[in-house]
Amino acid sequence: MPINKNGQAYYTREQYRAAKAVSALVYAQRQGYELRRDGQNYRLREHDSMVFTPDGYWHWNARDIHGRAIEFAMYYERRNIVDAVLAVAGCSVGAAAEPQHEAKTIEFTPPRRAAHPKRLYAYLCQTRGLSRQTVTDLIRGGLLYEGIIERKGKEYHNAIFPYYDGNGKMVGAYQRGLQSAVPYKCDVPGSRKSCGWLLRGQGNGTVVYVFEAMIDAASQLDLSRLSGQRDAAADRLALGGLATEPLLHYIDTHPNLERVTLMLDNDAAGNSGAARLAAAARGRNPALSIDRKLPPNGKDWNDALLMYRKGGRTT
């Protein structure tokens, strides 16, 4: 994302125009929120008073608030205006067409693989500070690859983070653009979001760390190795946003689970998301121990990793 000379994020005029055009329904779907059909509209399952209409607007009837995707990100996810615009702009590519409102199943098709993941290594290691070992391990483990999508005769390279079902079948994927200035982030169409992106630890599923982004999960793993922490037993689950479905699916499929540690971003959206996820997890299994751990520096765990490296420590 663009950073000014004072180290503060900002959005460009092009990003604002792109974000303004995004439908609230498209944004909610790509962020993984659970929606249910109500005639021509959709309602948020966790808040029945929230209605998404075919014209791209969102109405929070209980609070008399409405708007498009930017307003949803600000009022419901509690993002500031800069974070809201950047988050929504990341969903803008291909978002001009509204979703079909007739019942229709979209078949998941994995993006094709690049011949060599050189752009992936350059972005994740040089820009995001991940160790080459971690990136290589994720690629070898089938949890990451450099994918290519074609649009209007042009090729775009993205980091692809696959989702797998209980049988090891790829049933979806999250894609993240490899250009920091244009943070393209969303699920591949047809993905089964509920499976989430799961980086297994060395334990037996008794502890899970929950992150918003896959890069944050990988960053925290690197940071724990660098700082000598012993948390190799924990599984790491990335939601690809703030959706509750992946966490509930993990709880349902891991009967040995004892503790959930929410490692969400240290911002308003992360705070409200943590409360919502904790309530949903307790509702599914009241015996769970649930805590929250904030990154030691910065807004998220990738910020913390980058700051650690700037302190003179490297892998």
Stockholm file with secondary structure:
# STOCKHOLM 1.0

chainA/1-315         MPINKNGQAYYTREQYRAAKAVSALVYAQRQGYELRRDGQNYRLREHDSMVFTPDGYWHWNARDIHGRAIEFAMYYERRNIVDAVLAVAGCSVGAAAEPQHEAKTIEFTPPRRAAHPKRLYAYLCQTRGLSRQTVTDLIRGGLLYEGIIERKGKEYHNAIFPYYDGNGKMVGAYQRGLQSAVPYKCDVPGSRKSCGWLLRGQGNGTVVYVFEAMIDAASQLDLSRLSGQRDAAADRLALGGLATEPLLHYIDTHPNLERVTLMLDNDAAGNSGAARLAAAARGRNPALSIDRKLPPNGKDWNDALLMYRKGGRTT
#=GR chainA/1-315 SS CCBCTTSCBCCCHHHHHHHHTSCHHHHHHHTTCCEEEETTEEEETTEEEEEECTTSCEEETTTTEEESHHHHHHHTSCCCHHHHHHHHHTTCTTCSSCCCCSCCCCCCCCCEECSSCHHHHIIIIIISCCCHHHHHHHHHTTSCEEEEEEETTEEEEEEEEEEECTTSCEEEEEEEESCTTSCCEEECTTCCGGGCEEECCSSCSSEEEEESSHHHHHHHHHHHHHTTCCCTTSEEEECSSSCSHHHHHHHHHCTTCCEEEECCCSSHHHHHHHHHHHHHHHHHCTTCEEEECCCSSSSSHHHHHHHHHHTTCCC
#=GC SS_cons         CCBCTTSCBCCCHHHHHHHHTSCHHHHHHHTTCCEEEETTEEEETTEEEEEECTTSCEEETTTTEEESHHHHHHHTSCCCHHHHHHHHHTTCTTCSSCCCCSCCCCCCCCCEECSSCHHHHIIIIIISCCCHHHHHHHHHTTSCEEEEEEETTEEEEEEEEEEECTTSCEEEEEEEESCTTSCCEEECTTCCGGGCEEECCSSCSSEEEEESSHHHHHHHHHHHHHTTCCCTTSEEEECSSSCSHHHHHHHHHCTTCCEEEECCCSSHHHHHHHHHHHHHHHHHCTTCEEEECCCSSSSSHHHHHHHHHHTTCCC
//
